[in-house]
Amino acid sequence: MKRILSFIKNKYLITIIGLVVWLVFFDRNDVFTQIDLGKQVKQLEKEKNYFTQEIAVITSDIKELTTNPKTLEKFAREKYLMKRNNEDVFVIVQENKQH
């Protein structure tokens, strides 16, 4: 009992325990905040990888459109419904029936 009492009265031990409790729970950069920030970093890295892949796909599409006239014509016909002078374009729209 006397040993435990002297252990509790040790000012260095109390200071260290107080500091640890402060850093873990009350500090601006506490453990819970660090965990949340780590999750945010992982999510942002996933988004970065996704957008990097999308940029690569779009860059290759742009390169293809600028170098191949047939691809450019196909893109213009499909996306913007362009046509030649002697052609007619029919657009078929499917409607979803709701009961």
N, C-alpha and C positions, 0 to 999 in steps of 0.2 A: 504494500500500500504506500509506503514511504517512497519507494522507487517511482511509482506512478505519479505521485504528487510532485516530486522533484522534476520529473519529465515534463509535466504540464506547466510548471513554473519557468521552464527554460525559455527565455525571451527570444532566442534565435529560432527555436522550433516554432514558437507561436507566430513569429514574423514570417517564416517560410510558409507555414500553413495558410496564413492570411493572404499572402501574396499569390499562392497557388489558387485559392478559392476566388480571389479577385480576378485573376487571369482567365480562369475557366468559365466563370459565370457573369461577371459584371463588366469586364473590359470591352471596349469598342470592337476589338478583334477577338472575341471569345470563340470557343470551340464550335458552338452552333453556327455562328456566322461563317466561320471558315468552311464548315461542311456545306452550307448553302452556296457559298461562293465556288466551291469545288464542283458542285452539281451544275452551276451556271456555266462554268468553264467547259465542262464536258458537252453540254448542250450547244454552246456556241461553236465548239470544234466540229460537232456533227453538222451544224448548219454551214460552217465554212467549207467542209468537204463537199456537201451537197451543191453549194453554189459554185465551187471550183469546177465540179463535174459539169454543171449546167453551162458555165462559161465556155468550157472546152467544146461542148456539143454545139453551142450557138456559134462559136468561132469557126468550127469546121463547116457549119451550114452556110455561114456568110462567105467563106472561101469558095465553097461549091457554087453558090449563087453568082458570085462575081466572075468565076472562071468558066462556067458551063451555061451556055445560052438555053439549052433544053431544060435544064433544072430551073432556071429563072422563069421560063415560060410556064412550066408546070406549077411553080409556086404562085405566080400571078393568076393563073386560071383557077387554082383551088382556093387560094386565100382571098383574093379580091374580085373573083368572078369576072375577070377580063376575058375578052374574046377577040377573034379576028373579025374583019369587016364582013366577010361572007358567012358568018356563023350565027346561029341562035343558041342561047344558053337557057337551059331549063333547070331550075333549082327545085329539088324535091325536099320538102320539109316533113319530117315525121312528127306527128303529134302524139303525145302521151295521153291516153284516155284515163280519166280518173272517175271512179264510180262513186 
